[in-house]
Amino acid sequence: MNAEQRRLFEETVVGDEADPPAQLDALQTSSAPEALGADRKRRPRRLPLLEHLHRVEHDHEPEDTNCPTPGCGRPIVRIGDDVSERLDVVPAQFFAHRHVRGKWACKCSQILVLQPLEPQIIEKGMPAPACSRTHCQPLR
């Protein structure tokens, strides 16, 4: 270490030792619970598909809407939807397949019924397999 480097090091050490309480306060304010809570939120990995795209909706519902728990058999209640979208293309036309899987629950046995997802080309991916024009027509 030459003389100039030593002088800079000593100035830095003196500055660091000068006001530890003020430095501690600055660190505590920057790591306030509100700031930490915002960082902990899970951010989506992708943007949603564009709203102007045509959508082909596929509804997936259970065959039986009675509770599958042995001995119960009561009707289950729809409590929401699980919606996923995949991007597909017909030559010179993009559209989105919208898969709506109904969520059903039994009030007495507290069981959730949801149709399983179909296998995907790319796990957790957005592309859809190419489909024939006979069964995949975009909504207009």
C-alpha angles and dihedrals in degrees: 000000000000125000095264092052091047091051092051091048092051092049090052093049091049090049092049094050094044101081116008095160092057091048091049091050091050091052093047093050092049091052096047116150092253091057093046092048092056091052093050094057112106111244120212115255096217137030116248118262114273115276095227093063117108112250130216108201121213116189116205113192131165116262091230123040095196123102110272092210110115110253096015110076094161119145114272121226126231107242101176147307136279106212125191128172131203127193117239135170136212107196106288092359131085123198138160127241107221113205113195114189112189116227112220128185137185113227095208102044096028095226125152120218118198128160111244120250118258115247113273131219091232116026109247088359130134104223117105124216113259110262133198118261091241096076105019112066119157118241112251 
